[in-house]
Amino acid sequence: MTEPIYSWLYVQQGVDAVKAAMGQRMEAEAGCSLLEHVALYQLHHNGGRLQMSELVELLDVSPSGVTRLIERLVKRGWVVREQPADNRRLVYAVLTDEGEEACVGTTARVYRASLAEEFTELLNDRDLADLRRIGRKLMEGHGRWDVKRFAPSEPSEQ
């Protein structure tokens, strides 16, 4: 029996390698970071508007990290911040038309191509199914499974 630490390290380092390669390609070809694209994607698939606290949870980034991320997206014109007049404690990130275009246009095209090249093409169908099953099992075990993290078309596999 192999030590669990090796399983953990292989998964962690494998994910890090894929994210690094995808991030480099996103920067070079789409002019945005991988995290910026994922934020746009989450906004797009959640009605175009999320509370900053929801983005913290969905992106698994610190509150200050999300604030900096949204600042960059605001500067690009892809997102605006909104605060309800009746509750100034809430802050929403809202996808603009330009952000929507970026999300479904160039950044999406580059994201899909890099995901295929750096991840999907290296695995077979069984590998991919196993990863979905294991990933969901880990998220459920830590109380982190939430269909909101995925596109509405994500297979439920329930």
PALUMLO-52793 format. One record per residue (C-alpha): residue in one letter; residue number from 1; x, y, z. Coordinates in Angstrom, 2 decimals, decimal comma. Example, Ala and Ser with C-alpha at 12.3 -4.5 7.8 and 13.67 -1.06 7.14 Angstrom:
BEGIN
SITE   type   seq         x         y         z
SITE      A     1     12,30     -4,50      7,80
SITE      S     2     13,67     -1,06      7,14
//
This chain:
BEGIN
SITE   type   seq         x         y         z
SITE      M     1      0,00      0,00      0,00
SITE      T     2      1,39      3,39     -0,95
SITE      E     3      1,54      6,15      1,58
SITE      P     4     -1,38      8,61      1,31
SITE      I     5      1,06     11,52      1,17
SITE      Y     6      2,14     10,44     -2,32
SITE      S     7     -1,45     10,38     -3,58
SITE      W     8     -1,96     13,87     -2,17
SITE      L     9      1,30     15,22     -3,60
SITE      Y    10      0,64     13,75     -7,06
SITE      V    11     -2,83     15,30     -7,19
SITE      Q    12     -1,69     18,65     -5,82
SITE      Q    13      1,32     18,93     -8,10
SITE      G    14     -0,63     17,69    -11,10
SITE      V    15     -3,31     20,34    -10,60
SITE      D    16     -0,63     23,00    -10,04
SITE      A    17      1,10     22,01    -13,30
SITE      V    18     -2,16     22,19    -15,29
SITE      K    19     -3,12     25,54    -13,74
SITE      A    20      0,32     27,01    -14,44
SITE      A    21      0,26     25,93    -18,09
SITE      M    22     -3,31     27,17    -18,56
SITE      G    23     -2,51     30,44    -16,82
SITE      Q    24      0,46     31,11    -19,10
SITE      R    25     -1,65     30,48    -22,16
SITE      M    26     -4,52     32,64    -20,87
SITE      E    27     -2,13     35,54    -20,26
SITE      A    28     -0,42     35,15    -23,65
SITE      E    29     -3,48     34,60    -25,84
SITE      A    30     -6,43     36,14    -23,99
SITE      G    31     -4,66     38,88    -22,05
SITE      C    32     -6,21     37,89    -18,74
SITE      S    33     -5,33     35,56    -15,91
SITE      L    34     -6,88     32,17    -15,40
SITE      L    35     -8,51     33,44    -12,19
SITE      E    36     -9,97     36,46    -14,01
SITE      H    37    -11,58     34,15    -16,55
SITE      V    38    -12,93     31,85    -13,82
SITE      A    39    -14,45     34,88    -12,05
SITE      L    40    -16,14     35,98    -15,29
SITE      Y    41    -17,35     32,41    -15,83
SITE      Q    42    -18,85     32,25    -12,33
SITE      L    43    -20,60     35,58    -12,82
SITE      H    44    -21,90     34,51    -16,24
SITE      H    45    -23,29     31,21    -14,94
SITE      N    46    -24,84     32,77    -11,84
SITE      G    47    -27,04     35,40    -13,43
SITE      G    48    -24,30     37,96    -14,06
SITE      R    49    -24,28     39,15    -10,45
SITE      L    50    -22,76     37,79     -7,24
SITE      Q    51    -22,02     39,16     -3,80
SITE      M    52    -18,32     39,58     -3,15
SITE      S    53    -18,66     37,07     -0,30
SITE      E    54    -20,08     34,52     -2,75
SITE      L    55    -17,09     35,03     -5,05
SITE      V    56    -14,77     34,46     -2,09
SITE      E    57    -16,38     31,07     -1,57
SITE      L    58    -16,76     30,10     -5,24
SITE      L    59    -13,21     31,07     -6,20
SITE      D    60    -11,63     29,88     -2,95
SITE      V    61     -9,73     33,17     -2,67
SITE      S    62     -9,36     35,45      0,36
SITE      P    63    -11,66     38,48      0,64
SITE      S    64     -8,75     40,84     -0,08
SITE      G    65     -7,77     38,67     -3,07
SITE      V    66    -11,29     38,91     -4,49
SITE      T    67    -11,29     42,67     -3,92
SITE      R    68     -8,05     43,01     -5,93
SITE      L    69     -9,38     40,66     -8,62
SITE      I    70    -12,61     42,62     -9,01
SITE      E    71    -10,61     45,88     -9,10
SITE      R    72     -8,72     44,55    -12,13
SITE      L    73    -11,96     43,49    -13,81
SITE      V    74    -13,55     46,90    -13,08
SITE      K    75    -10,54     48,65    -14,65
SITE      R    76    -11,01     46,55    -17,79
SITE      G    77    -14,70     47,45    -17,93
SITE      W    78    -15,73     43,81    -17,53
SITE      V    79    -17,37     44,20    -14,11
SITE      V    80    -18,99     46,98    -12,10
SITE      R    81    -19,54     47,10     -8,36
SITE      E    82    -23,00     47,72     -6,99
SITE      Q    83    -24,10     48,49     -3,45
SITE      P    84    -27,80     48,48     -2,61
SITE      A    85    -28,92     51,82     -1,16
SITE      D    86    -30,78     50,03      1,62
SITE      N    87    -27,80     47,87      2,69
SITE      R    88    -24,38     49,45      2,15
SITE      R    89    -22,66     46,44      3,73
SITE      L    90    -23,40     44,35      0,66
SITE      V    91    -21,24     44,69     -2,42
SITE      Y    92    -22,07     42,96     -5,68
SITE      A    93    -19,84     42,28     -8,66
SITE      V    94    -21,95     42,65    -11,80
SITE      L    95    -20,89     41,47    -15,24
SITE      T    96    -21,00     44,21    -17,91
SITE      D    97    -21,80     43,64    -21,58
SITE      E    98    -18,05     43,86    -22,27
SITE      G    99    -17,40     41,30    -19,54
SITE      E   100    -20,04     39,00    -20,98
SITE      E   101    -18,43     39,29    -24,40
SITE      A   102    -15,00     38,54    -22,93
SITE      C   103    -16,38     35,57    -21,01
SITE      V   104    -18,07     33,91    -23,96
SITE      G   105    -15,63     35,17    -26,60
SITE      T   106    -11,85     35,19    -26,61
SITE      T   107    -11,21     34,17    -23,02
SITE      A   108    -13,62     31,25    -23,31
SITE      R   109    -12,05     30,08    -26,57
SITE      V   110     -8,54     30,19    -25,11
SITE      Y   111     -9,70     28,59    -21,84
SITE      R   112    -11,36     25,67    -23,66
SITE      A   113     -8,36     25,14    -25,93
SITE      S   114     -5,87     25,22    -23,06
SITE      L   115     -8,07     22,97    -20,91
SITE      A   116     -8,19     20,44    -23,73
SITE      E   117     -4,45     20,57    -24,40
SITE      E   118     -3,20     20,71    -20,82
SITE      F   119     -5,77     18,40    -19,18
SITE      T   120     -8,42     16,59    -21,20
SITE      E   121     -6,16     15,24    -23,95
SITE      L   122     -3,80     13,74    -21,36
SITE      L   123     -6,57     11,63    -19,81
SITE      N   124     -9,03      9,02    -21,03
SITE      D   125    -12,78      8,96    -20,36
SITE      R   126    -12,39      6,68    -17,35
SITE      D   127     -9,74      8,97    -15,83
SITE      L   128    -12,06     11,96    -16,24
SITE      A   129    -15,02     10,12    -14,69
SITE      D   130    -12,83      8,99    -11,78
SITE      L   131    -11,63     12,55    -11,20
SITE      R   132    -15,22     13,87    -11,14
SITE      R   133    -16,23     11,15     -8,69
SITE      I   134    -13,22     11,66     -6,43
SITE      G   135    -13,46     15,45     -6,56
SITE      R   136    -17,13     15,40     -5,62
SITE      K   137    -16,48     12,88     -2,84
SITE      L   138    -13,80     15,15     -1,36
SITE      M   139    -16,01     18,24     -1,63
SITE      E   140    -18,95     16,44     -0,03
SITE      G   141    -16,70     15,12      2,75
SITE      H   142    -15,69     18,68      3,57
SITE      G   143    -19,15     20,17      3,17
SITE      R   144    -18,07     22,05      0,05
SITE      W   145    -20,21     20,42     -2,62
SITE      D   146    -22,38     23,11     -4,18
SITE      V   147    -23,82     22,83     -7,65
SITE      K   148    -23,49     26,64     -7,89
SITE      R   149    -19,74     26,10     -8,36
SITE      F   150    -20,48     24,56    -11,75
SITE      A   151    -22,30     25,48    -14,93
SITE      P   152    -26,01     24,60    -15,06
SITE      S   153    -25,15     22,00    -17,69
SITE      E   154    -22,79     20,14    -15,33
SITE      P   155    -23,86     16,50    -15,07
SITE      S   156    -25,38     15,94    -11,64
SITE      E   157    -24,20     12,34    -11,28
SITE      Q   158    -26,46     11,98     -8,27
//
